Amino acid sequence: MNTHTLTEHRDIQNWVTARHGQPALRRVPDPSGQVRARLALNFARSAAPTETPSQDDGMSPCSWTAWLAELDRQHLALRVGDQTAFEFVERRDLN
């Protein structure tokens, strides 16, 4: 799989929207019980385009502004591959 890392907001948003994705956040408790935001991306399933995303997985749609602000707050970048393959990586690991 061919991968590259995106750090610019415009590049990330363009990559996600070109694949019919939307920004989302999951609220998950950390070991101390504090609820933290975990970044997520929700990609439309081509097999069932009339389905609406399920909210019971803890994933909530959000604005690009909020999502990108959280990406920056957590000092993350997006490593992308073919189709909708992606992972979040620490920006400090890119140097």
C-alpha angles and dihedrals in degrees: 000000000000111000137181134175125243121204104158115091093225092051092049094047092046093050093049097044092046086062093047092254130150132203117252140170131215119207108217131170117242122217091275092054096253114137113237133186116247116195118237139171123216116207121195114248108235092203093065109023093167093060118104117221114266116244095199092085089070092250116133124188114240140178122276088241093058093041095049091045089054090047089055093043090055092043093235136151130195120246108200135191138171119336108337099339111132144146135190116243133186112259090221089062090062096071 
